[in-house]
Amino acid sequence: MNSRGGYVTTCIPVYDALDVVASGETFDRNTKVAGWDQTNLTLGLQYWFYKKCRVQLQYTRCLCGENISSKDYNWLQAQVQVAF
């Protein structure tokens, strides 16, 4: 079984401690059989409220092959990251 994938992410500062984050990733877990591919496209905002601490809100659109899901879907995520 052969697989193939890749991803790209960018973070663009827009104001003070606020960034726009965008990423795209694709993965085909079995290139010999159709329908095992998935692509995720994400767009979000992150705010750094302390030197190593941030809160992020992002929207993701998932484009799925028929063997992964019967339809494409969306999700909204929020996360807080704290580092010491």
N, C-alpha and C positions, 0 to 999 in steps of 0.2 A: 504494500500500500504506500503510495506517495502522497505527501501533503505539500501545501504551499500557502504562504501568508506574508503579511507585512503590515506595518503601521507607520503613521506619521502624526506628530503632535506639535502644536505651536502654542506659545503663550505670549500675548501682546499686552504690555502695560498700557492702560488707557487714561488713568487718573490716579495719582498718588499711590495708594495701596490696592487699587482695583485692576484686575487683569481679565482679558477675554482669553478663553482657552478653547481651542478647536482641535479635534483629532479625527482621524479616519483609520479604520483597521479592516483587514480582510483576511479570511482564513478558509481554505478549502481542505477539509480533513482527508478527502480521498479524491485525488485528481482523475482516477480511472473510472469513477462512477459519478454521474451527474446528480445534482441535488444535495450535495454535502457542503455547499459553500455558505458563508455568512459574512456580511459586511455591516459594520457599525459606524455611524456618523454621529459625532458628538459636538455640541456647542454649549459653552457655559461661561459663568463668571466666577471669579474667586476674589475674596477680599482677605488681605493679610492684616489681622487685627493685632498682631504682635510679631516680633522678629521671625519666629519659627512656627507661628500658629495661623491657621487660615480656616475660612468657611467657604464652601464651594456649592454652587447650584448648577446642575447641568441637565440638558435634554439630549437623549440619544434616540436615534432612529435605527432600527435593526432590520436589515434586508436579508431574509433567510431563504435558503434552498428548500425545496419541498420535503426533503428527508429530515430536516431540522424542525420546521414548523409549517403548518398549513397556511399561515399568513404572516406578513410583516407586522412588526409592532413597535411601539414607542415606550419610553419610560423616562421619568423625571427623578433625579437623585439629588439629595443634599448630603453633605458630609462636613465634618469638623475634624481637622487634623491638628494635634498638639504635639510638639517635640520638646524634649528637655535637653 
